[in-house]
């Protein structure tokens, strides 16, 4: 199966539709009057669809087992057509489109099986996904043009004894969301240089500044201590989200002291110095964190 361990849980919904056509009004009348020999076709097929939702990962090889939080299956008669509607919800790392379509297919097939003794012309006409929501695609800041900066805080990298991996990892992650890094720099873990860099980039009109490094517990880890007093409006939930995400993957994430918030109009985020920590933090925060720019402008949630 595809690796989804880097994804975050979100509320995901899917609605699938299946259409069954019978050959005559007599079949519809038998359904409505509950005179089908095999029983109540709507109730039997609905139960079959509920089982299908839960068993999707057992029969579709690349589907992940997931918690099904809600399922609703309904039938509607339009002329000689029976329209099946399946809605599935989950709070998980991957969507429920296949689960909804699988349930729609099994519900339709159950109808076919129950009606074929009285109608040899019954057909399953189509099964389709009607709607889905949730996941990162829902939280993209479409068309955003942000002026972004990435600054690496590290004595050893600034001295040339080590190569930067974390800053470049941030730049690559930003590129995935079509955000260009307009400024990239490496500075030592120095209070004055960190402060001057943040103020300078704010004055140059940058929208997003991401620091990497200096969020730990050593005497030279000073990035959060420098940045926090500069913030006009701290946003605690940003780094809380990053720490929770990291903690689910390794126990030391709780030791990161990163902070985030606005310096006037510029969002500042301070991430760990390790490449792994940076990648996990970016996966945890983006693209949803970009919503702060809509909120800042007063756009409705």
Secondary structure, 3 states (H helix, E strand, C coil): CCCCCCCCCEEEEEEEEEEEECCCHHHHHHHHCCCCCCCCHHHHHHHHHHHHHHHHHHHCCCCCCCCCCEEEEEEEEECCEEEEEEEEEEEECCCCHHHHHHHHHHHHHHHHHHHCCCCCCCEEEEEEEEEEECCHHHHCCCCCCCCEEEEEECHHHHHCCCCCCHHHHHHHHHHHCCCCEEEEEEECCCHHHHHHHHHHHHHCCCCEEEEECCCCCCCCCCHHHHHHCCCCEECHHHHHHHHHHHHCCCHHHHHCCCCEEEECCEEEEEECCCHHHHHHHHHHHCCHHHHHHHHHCCCCC
